[in-house]
Amino acid sequence: MLRITVRKCEDHLLYILEGRLAGDWVQELVWITRELCPGTNAVIDIENVHYVDQLGEKSLHWLNRLGAAFVADNPYGVHLCERLNLRRMTMADNDVRQRAQKVTQPESTEFAGSNSPRRRSSRPKSQH
């Protein structure tokens, strides 16, 4: 399972990932971050990610190429950033979480599931 929390901060989007970035959950992350453009100033917090498979690594690498920065202070996250050459924020830059907490009523969205990601239909929802 992967939990993704999205917060709008003053000057960037903060994506907080928790759990396992693997399998079908990688598609969920790509779907949620689909609107990011090259040169983005998004921040991806991978502090609470404890496993990333090969497809998950490719998605993190793709986000890095778009310009996202990564927050990771735990050994696994630091190792992941070093091995994949991800742009890791240092402790001096790491006030992102504090700024995100200070935003009054941040627009926050959580995506999580128990067993598998949400399936999206290509058909429009009927309006009643």
ABEGO torsion letter per residue (X at the ends): XBBBBBBBBAABBBBBBBEBBBEAAAAAAAAAAAABBBGBABBBBAAABABBBAAAAAAAAAAAAAGBBBBBABAAAAAAAAAAGBBBBBAAAAAAAAAAAABBGBBBBBBBBAABBBBBBABBBBBX
